[in-house]
């Protein structure tokens, strides 16, 4: 392989199974936007172009493609809706954060000192996508896909049946009690245009409400429905 000597390689490369020809791609993938504007040891200032958001955008698409193909080949008798539910779980922020922690990314992410610890899962999820984007740019789909398949295999194996559609379950719960259908409202939206974060509130008349968050309205609605179902504890 070409590149720098082993003692100059980034420690994450062994886990990724890929040696970067362009080390700046990996550094950028691990640079959180909270570091932008801060002065480096040499006196230069971290610029917007060096944060990982563009790589995150690319990595999200790479991950979606590889996981979609994996599910298509693995669950040959499932309909599109069932595959979509599986996909939503596998590309969700909690799953990304889990993979990032298992891969050791938490110890090598470059963040500003003001970044809150409670936001760490979101930071890890974004960094994981950015690293996937960096691997893809540096080596193509083969190494990116190999890492994704190896790291996501355990998550895929955990669920024999497709995830439960929380919105459908909540709707059935309400209809079974002659209640109005659940009402979903987008209460906030933030984040960059290519990776927005939605917060949705669901209400069932006379039975409370719950919030859910996600990178699309659909995912946020499912998360909100699941939270309300936990409160209602339907039989």
C-alpha positions as CSV (number, residue, x, y, z in Angstrom):
1,X,0.0,0.0,0.0
2,X,1.1,3.6,-0.6
3,X,1.1,6.3,2.1
4,X,2.8,7.2,5.3
5,X,4.8,4.8,7.5
6,X,2.7,2.8,10.1
7,X,3.9,5.1,13.0
8,X,2.4,8.1,11.2
9,X,-1.0,6.5,10.4
10,X,-4.2,7.6,12.2
11,X,-5.2,5.1,14.9
12,X,-8.8,4.9,13.4
13,X,-7.5,3.5,10.1
14,X,-7.0,0.0,11.5
15,X,-10.6,-0.1,12.6
16,X,-11.8,1.3,9.3
17,X,-9.7,-1.2,7.4
18,X,-8.6,1.6,5.0
19,X,-5.3,3.5,4.7
20,X,-6.0,7.0,3.6
21,X,-4.0,8.4,0.7
22,X,-5.2,11.9,1.7
23,X,-5.0,12.1,5.5
24,X,-6.7,15.6,5.5
25,X,-10.0,13.9,4.6
26,X,-10.0,11.9,7.8
27,X,-9.0,14.9,9.9
28,X,-11.8,16.9,8.3
29,X,-14.3,14.1,9.0
30,X,-13.4,14.2,12.6
31,X,-13.6,18.0,13.0
32,X,-16.8,19.2,14.6
33,X,-18.2,22.6,13.6
34,X,-17.7,23.8,17.2
35,X,-14.0,24.1,16.4
36,X,-14.6,26.5,13.5
37,X,-13.1,29.9,14.2
38,X,-10.7,28.7,16.9
39,X,-7.0,29.3,16.5
40,X,-4.8,26.3,16.1
41,X,-1.4,25.9,17.8
42,X,0.4,27.3,14.7
43,X,-1.7,30.4,14.7
44,X,-4.0,29.6,11.8
45,X,-7.7,29.7,12.3
46,X,-10.0,26.7,11.7
47,X,-12.3,27.6,8.8
48,X,-15.8,26.5,7.9
49,X,-14.5,24.5,4.9
50,X,-12.6,22.2,7.3
51,X,-15.6,21.2,9.4
52,X,-17.2,17.8,8.6
53,X,-20.7,18.8,7.5
54,X,-20.1,18.3,3.8
55,X,-18.5,14.9,4.3
56,X,-21.5,14.1,6.6
57,X,-23.8,14.8,3.7
58,X,-22.0,12.4,1.5
59,X,-21.6,9.7,4.1
60,X,-25.3,9.7,4.8
61,X,-25.9,8.8,1.1
62,X,-23.2,6.2,1.0
63,X,-24.6,4.6,4.2
64,X,-28.1,4.6,2.9
65,X,-27.1,2.9,-0.4
66,X,-25.0,0.2,1.3
67,X,-27.6,-0.6,3.9
68,X,-30.5,-0.6,1.4
69,X,-28.6,-3.1,-0.7
70,X,-27.8,-5.2,2.3
71,X,-31.5,-5.3,3.4
72,X,-32.6,-6.0,-0.2
73,X,-30.3,-9.1,-0.4
74,X,-30.9,-10.3,3.2
75,X,-34.7,-10.0,3.6
76,X,-35.8,-11.2,0.2
77,X,-39.5,-11.8,1.2
78,X,-40.2,-8.5,2.9
79,X,-42.1,-5.7,1.2
80,X,-40.8,-2.2,0.6
81,X,-42.5,-0.8,3.7
82,X,-40.9,-3.4,6.0
83,X,-37.5,-2.7,4.4
84,X,-38.0,1.0,4.9
85,X,-38.6,0.5,8.6
86,X,-35.4,-1.5,9.0
87,X,-33.5,1.1,7.0
88,X,-34.8,3.9,9.3
89,X,-33.4,2.1,12.4
90,X,-30.1,1.3,10.8
91,X,-29.3,4.8,9.6
92,X,-30.7,6.5,12.7
93,X,-28.6,8.7,15.0
94,X,-28.6,6.2,17.9
95,X,-27.3,3.5,15.6
96,X,-24.6,5.8,14.1
97,X,-23.5,6.9,17.6
98,X,-23.3,3.3,18.7
99,X,-21.1,2.4,15.8
100,X,-19.0,5.5,16.4
101,X,-18.4,4.5,20.0
102,X,-17.6,0.9,19.2
103,X,-15.1,2.1,16.5
104,X,-13.3,4.4,18.9
105,X,-14.3,7.7,17.2
106,X,-15.2,9.3,20.5
107,X,-11.6,9.6,21.5
108,X,-10.4,11.2,18.3
109,X,-13.1,13.7,17.4
110,X,-11.9,17.3,17.3
111,X,-14.3,19.6,19.1
112,X,-14.4,23.1,20.6
113,X,-14.2,23.3,24.5
114,X,-17.8,24.6,24.6
115,X,-19.4,21.6,23.1
116,X,-21.8,20.1,25.6
117,X,-21.3,16.5,26.7
118,X,-25.1,15.8,26.4
119,X,-24.8,16.5,22.7
120,X,-22.1,13.8,22.3
121,X,-24.4,11.2,20.7
122,X,-25.4,13.7,18.0
123,X,-21.7,14.7,17.4
124,X,-20.7,11.0,17.2
125,X,-23.5,10.3,14.7
126,X,-22.5,13.1,12.5
127,X,-18.8,12.2,12.7
128,X,-19.6,8.6,11.8
129,X,-21.4,9.7,8.6
130,X,-18.5,12.1,7.8
131,X,-15.9,9.3,8.2
132,X,-17.9,7.1,5.8
133,X,-17.9,10.0,3.3
134,X,-14.2,10.4,3.7
135,X,-13.5,6.7,3.2
136,X,-15.7,6.8,0.1
137,X,-13.9,9.8,-1.4
138,X,-10.4,8.4,-0.6
139,X,-11.0,4.8,-1.6
140,X,-14.3,4.4,-3.3
141,X,-17.4,2.3,-2.4
142,X,-15.5,-0.9,-1.8
143,X,-13.8,0.0,1.5
144,X,-16.7,2.2,2.7
145,X,-19.1,-0.7,2.0
146,X,-16.9,-3.2,3.7
147,X,-16.7,-1.1,6.9
148,X,-20.4,-0.5,6.9
149,X,-21.3,-4.2,6.4
150,X,-18.9,-5.3,9.2
151,X,-20.0,-2.7,11.7
152,X,-23.8,-2.9,11.1
153,X,-24.0,-6.7,10.8
154,X,-24.7,-7.1,14.6
155,X,-27.5,-4.4,14.5
156,X,-29.1,-6.2,11.5
157,X,-28.9,-9.5,13.3
158,X,-30.6,-8.2,16.4
159,X,-34.0,-7.9,14.8
160,X,-35.4,-11.1,13.2
161,X,-38.7,-9.4,12.5
162,X,-38.9,-5.9,11.0
163,X,-39.3,-3.0,13.5
164,X,-42.9,-2.3,14.6
165,X,-44.5,0.7,12.8
166,X,-45.2,2.9,15.9
167,X,-47.5,5.3,14.0
168,X,-49.7,2.4,12.8
169,X,-49.8,0.9,16.3
170,X,-50.7,4.2,17.9
171,X,-53.5,4.8,15.3
172,X,-54.9,1.3,16.0
173,X,-54.8,2.0,19.7
174,X,-56.8,5.2,19.3
175,X,-59.3,3.6,16.9
176,X,-59.8,0.7,19.2
177,X,-61.0,3.1,21.8
178,X,-63.1,5.2,19.4
179,X,-60.8,8.2,19.8
180,X,-59.8,10.8,17.2
181,X,-56.7,9.9,15.2
182,X,-53.4,11.0,16.6
183,X,-52.3,14.5,15.6
184,X,-48.7,15.2,14.6
185,X,-47.2,18.7,14.6
186,X,-43.6,19.7,13.7
187,X,-42.6,21.8,16.7
188,X,-39.0,22.7,15.6
189,X,-36.5,22.2,12.8
190,X,-32.8,23.0,13.0
191,X,-29.5,21.9,11.7
192,X,-27.9,22.5,8.2
193,X,-30.1,22.2,5.1
194,X,-28.5,18.9,4.1
195,X,-28.9,17.3,7.5
196,X,-31.9,18.8,9.3
197,X,-33.3,17.7,12.6
198,X,-37.0,17.7,13.2
199,X,-38.9,17.6,16.5
200,X,-42.5,16.4,16.2
201,X,-45.2,16.3,18.9
202,X,-48.0,13.8,18.7
203,X,-51.2,14.1,20.7
204,X,-54.0,11.7,21.3
205,X,-57.1,13.5,22.7
206,X,-57.5,13.0,26.4
207,X,-54.4,10.8,26.6
208,X,-51.5,13.2,26.5
209,X,-48.7,13.9,24.1
210,X,-45.0,13.0,23.4
211,X,-42.1,14.4,21.4
212,X,-39.8,12.6,19.0
213,X,-36.8,13.8,17.0
214,X,-35.2,12.6,13.7
215,X,-33.6,13.6,10.5
216,X,-36.9,13.5,8.6
217,X,-40.5,14.2,9.5
218,X,-41.3,10.6,9.1
219,X,-38.6,9.4,11.5
220,X,-39.5,12.1,14.0
221,X,-43.2,11.1,13.8
222,X,-42.3,7.4,14.4
223,X,-40.1,8.4,17.4
224,X,-42.9,10.5,18.9
225,X,-45.5,7.7,18.4
226,X,-43.2,5.3,20.1
227,X,-42.7,7.6,23.1
228,X,-46.4,8.1,23.5
229,X,-47.0,4.3,23.2
230,X,-44.6,3.7,26.1
231,X,-46.6,6.2,28.2
232,X,-49.9,4.6,27.3
233,X,-48.6,1.1,27.7
234,X,-51.1,-0.5,25.4
235,X,-51.9,-4.2,26.0
